[in-house]
Amino acid sequence: MNIKVLGSGCAKCDKLERLVREVVEEEGLAAQVEKVTDPMEIMSYGVTFTPALVVNEKVLCSGIVPDKGKLKEWLRKGSEVQ
C-alpha cells in the first residue's frame, strides 16, 4: 500500500503524518509512507487544503486530521485493496 501525507509542514500536517505512521506500525500494515511537501505535486491531486491523505493514489481526506480510529478503518480497507 502506498500512503502519502500531503502538506507544507504545518503542525496539522506533522500530526497527520505521525498518526499515519503509528497506525501502520500498530496494525502491522505493509505500507510505504511518504510526506509530500512540493506544492505542485500537492495541487496535482486536486487538493486545496492541507493536510491531505492519499492512499493508493486516491485522496481520502483534505483539510482535516481524522482521528486514529478513522485512520485505522481507512488504512485497513486500503490494505485489502492490494
Contacts in CASP RR format, 6 or more apart in sequence:
PFRMAT RR
TARGET T0000
AUTHOR 0000-0000-0000
METHOD contacts of the structure
MODEL  1
MNIKVLGSGCAKCDKLERLVREVVEEEGLAAQVEKVTDPMEIMSYGVTFT
PALVVNEKVLCSGIVPDKGKLKEWLRKGSEVQ
1 29 0 8 1.000
1 30 0 8 1.000
1 31 0 8 1.000
1 32 0 8 1.000
1 55 0 8 1.000
1 56 0 8 1.000
1 75 0 8 1.000
1 78 0 8 1.000
1 79 0 8 1.000
1 81 0 8 1.000
1 82 0 8 1.000
2 31 0 8 1.000
2 32 0 8 1.000
2 34 0 8 1.000
2 55 0 8 1.000
2 56 0 8 1.000
2 57 0 8 1.000
3 20 0 8 1.000
3 24 0 8 1.000
3 31 0 8 1.000
3 32 0 8 1.000
3 33 0 8 1.000
3 34 0 8 1.000
3 53 0 8 1.000
3 54 0 8 1.000
3 55 0 8 1.000
3 75 0 8 1.000
4 33 0 8 1.000
4 34 0 8 1.000
4 35 0 8 1.000
4 36 0 8 1.000
4 53 0 8 1.000
4 54 0 8 1.000
4 55 0 8 1.000
5 13 0 8 1.000
5 16 0 8 1.000
5 17 0 8 1.000
5 20 0 8 1.000
5 33 0 8 1.000
5 34 0 8 1.000
5 35 0 8 1.000
5 36 0 8 1.000
5 51 0 8 1.000
5 52 0 8 1.000
5 53 0 8 1.000
5 54 0 8 1.000
6 13 0 8 1.000
6 36 0 8 1.000
6 41 0 8 1.000
6 42 0 8 1.000
6 45 0 8 1.000
6 47 0 8 1.000
6 50 0 8 1.000
6 51 0 8 1.000
6 52 0 8 1.000
6 53 0 8 1.000
6 54 0 8 1.000
6 62 0 8 1.000
7 13 0 8 1.000
7 35 0 8 1.000
7 36 0 8 1.000
7 37 0 8 1.000
7 42 0 8 1.000
7 50 0 8 1.000
7 51 0 8 1.000
7 52 0 8 1.000
8 37 0 8 1.000
8 39 0 8 1.000
8 50 0 8 1.000
9 35 0 8 1.000
9 37 0 8 1.000
10 50 0 8 1.000
10 51 0 8 1.000
12 50 0 8 1.000
12 51 0 8 1.000
12 63 0 8 1.000
12 65 0 8 1.000
13 35 0 8 1.000
13 50 0 8 1.000
13 51 0 8 1.000
15 51 0 8 1.000
15 65 0 8 1.000
16 51 0 8 1.000
16 53 0 8 1.000
16 65 0 8 1.000
16 66 0 8 1.000
17 33 0 8 1.000
17 35 0 8 1.000
17 51 0 8 1.000
19 65 0 8 1.000
19 68 0 8 1.000
19 71 0 8 1.000
20 33 0 8 1.000
20 53 0 8 1.000
20 71 0 8 1.000
20 75 0 8 1.000
21 33 0 8 1.000
22 68 0 8 1.000
23 29 0 8 1.000
23 68 0 8 1.000
23 71 0 8 1.000
23 72 0 8 1.000
23 75 0 8 1.000
24 31 0 8 1.000
24 33 0 8 1.000
24 75 0 8 1.000
26 72 0 8 1.000
27 72 0 8 1.000
27 75 0 8 1.000
27 76 0 8 1.000
27 79 0 8 1.000
29 75 0 8 1.000
29 76 0 8 1.000
29 79 0 8 1.000
30 79 0 8 1.000
30 82 0 8 1.000
31 75 0 8 1.000
31 79 0 8 1.000
36 42 0 8 1.000
36 54 0 8 1.000
42 50 0 8 1.000
42 52 0 8 1.000
45 52 0 8 1.000
45 54 0 8 1.000
45 59 0 8 1.000
46 59 0 8 1.000
47 59 0 8 1.000
47 62 0 8 1.000
48 62 0 8 1.000
49 62 0 8 1.000
49 63 0 8 1.000
50 62 0 8 1.000
50 63 0 8 1.000
51 62 0 8 1.000
51 63 0 8 1.000
51 64 0 8 1.000
51 65 0 8 1.000
52 59 0 8 1.000
52 61 0 8 1.000
52 62 0 8 1.000
52 63 0 8 1.000
53 59 0 8 1.000
53 60 0 8 1.000
53 61 0 8 1.000
53 62 0 8 1.000
53 66 0 8 1.000
53 71 0 8 1.000
53 74 0 8 1.000
54 60 0 8 1.000
55 74 0 8 1.000
55 75 0 8 1.000
55 78 0 8 1.000
56 78 0 8 1.000
56 81 0 8 1.000
56 82 0 8 1.000
60 74 0 8 1.000
66 74 0 8 1.000
END
